[in-house]
Amino acid sequence: MGKSIDELMEYLTGLGIEVSTVRHQAVFTVAEAQDLRGQVAGVHTKNLFLKDKKDNFFLVTVDEEAEVDLKTIHTKIGAASRVSFGKPEKLLELLGLTPGAVSVFGAINDTQLRVKVVLDEDLMAHDIINGHPLTNEATTSIRTGDLLAFLRATGHEPLILKLDGSTPN
């Protein structure tokens, strides 16, 4: 069983990281979450829990508007083969998360460091990043530098790569 939102908040406080959290109705997709815009400042994320044929797992976090090419992303993130979405059972086992609640905050539950965290370079250009704090009934805003500090404190040194395949307008 993964940590609770309260345990996550205590962990962040223990690291000296200040966050802001807004509770809301459960959301399961980026489209549903977009209906809540205006309540929470900062960039909002899309998170992909992926695996390759050798059961290497990846948590890829990008701006919610980013386009990720699943046919080629394996060449960027160091996967042993093309990737597919990880099963909900593995998501729960490794990150303590359920579909719809996936975010980088799940790294707190990956104590065996089985999941490689990959952050999009464009996402990291923002001052504030938003993600679900282990539940899809809330959104937590964290400063970019604090997000990196949190990930490193959990033992995850994130890969920061250019992943968004869309072209700017």
N, C-alpha and C positions, 0 to 999 in steps of 0.2 A: 504494500500500500504506500502510495506517495505521500508527501507532506501536504498539509493543509495550507490554505491561503494565509492563515494566521501565522503558521510556522515559517512560511516564506517571508512574510513581513518582518518577523522577529530576526530572521537571518540577515535580511537587508539592513535593518536597523543596527544589528551587531557589526556590520561592515561599515557603518557610518554613511549609508546610502539613503537619501531621502527620495521617496516616490510619492506619487499621487494616484489614488485609486478611486474609480467611479464604479459603483455597482449598477447593474442594469438587468433587464430580462435576458435569459439565455439566448445566445446567438450561435449558429452552427456553421455559417458560411460568411465569406467576405461581404457578399451582397446584403445579408441581414445586418451585419455589423455597420455597414455604411449608412444604414437608416439612423444610427445613433450619432452621426457626425455633428459637430457643433458643440457637443457636450465635453469633448476631450481634444485638447490641442496636441499638435505634434503629428508625426508620420505614423500611419497605421500599417500593420504588417500582415503578410501572408506567410504561412509556415508549412513546409512540406517535410513529412517524415518518410524518408526513402531508404531503400536497401538495395544492395547489389547481390549477385549470385553467390558470393562467399559469405553472406550474412554480415556484411559490414553495414552499419546503420549511420544515417546522416540526418541532421536536422537543418534544413535550409530555410533561412529567414530573409525575406525580401519585402520591399514596399508593396502594399496591397495592389497597386496598379502595374507592377512589374510582370513581364512575360518571361517565363522560364521554359526553355526548350528541354523537355525531359528526354529527348532522343540524343542530345549531345552533352547534357550537364555532367555526365559521368567523366568526361575527359577533363573537366575543370576541377572537380572536387576530389579526384583521386580514387574513384570507385574502380573495382576490379572488372566491372562489366557495366552494361546499361543498367539503369536503376528502375525500380518499380516502387509503388507505395508500400510502406511497411504495414503489416497487419495490425488491427486494433489491439490484439493481445500483446504483441511486442511493444507497441506504443505504451500500453499500461505497464508492462513489466519493466521496461527500460527507463521511461520518463515519468511514470506515474500519471499519465494523461489519457484522456479519452478523446475521440474525434470531436472536433469543434472547439476544444480547449488547448490545442497545440500552440506552444510558444517557447521562446528561449528560456523562460523561467523553469521549464521542465528539467533543465540541466541540473538543478538542485537535487533531483531524484536519481540521476545517473552516477551513482557512487562508484561503479565499476568502470566508468569512462568508456562505455561501449559505443557511444554515439558521438560522431564528429559533428561539431557545430560549425555551420558555414553561414556567414553573413554577407549580404550583397554590399559591395562598395558604395553604391549610390545611396543605399539606406543609411549607411554610416556617416553620410555627409549632413544628416539632419541633427539638430540639437537634442530633440526629444523623440524617443521611440516608444510606441505603445504595444503592449501585448497582454494576453490573458494571463492573470496570475494564478495558474493551475486550475482555473475554472472559467467557463465561458459565460459566467454571470457577472463578470467584472472586467474592467480594462485598467491596466496600470501603466502610468507614464514614468519613464526613467530617462535620465540624461545619458547620452551616448557613451561618455567616458565611464559612467557608473555601471552601465550594462557590461562593458568590457571588464571592469573590476569584479563584478558579480560572477561572470563566466570564469574568469581566472581563479577566483576564490573557490569555485566548485571543481577546479582541476581541468577545466576545458579552455584550451588556447584556441580561440576561434580562427578559422580561415576567413579572411576578408578578400572576396573576389568579385570581379565584374560578372554578374550573372544575368542581369536584365537584358534580354535580347531585343527589346522594343527600341524603336528609334524615336528620339525626341521630336515633339511637334514644332 
